[in-house]
């Protein structure tokens, strides 16, 4: 099972989401699943995502500020948006919508 934690306007993608509540999608992992395939199955358009954390490390961002803030990063270039990273049971993905851009600045 992988968890997708949603923030900002992306929260509406969580089943049964209520304002003030947590917005988490739990999804079974198929062999060879990637972040890209999991998000596609969840119906989340990555163009609406501003920053993506994978297992508590910044994986992708739409701001160059990520370089200067020295986030613990999985890749060397967070502007790359290569989401062909294999996911496994227990992994956690956190997505911040474009309305949450201030979190990276």
Buried (B, 14 or more C-beta within 10 A) or exposed (E): EBEBBBBBEBBEBBEEBEEEEEBBBEBEBEEEBBBBBBBEEBEBEBEBBBBBBBBEEBBBBBBEBBEEEEBEBBBEEBEEBEBEBEBEEEBBBBBBBBEBBEEBE
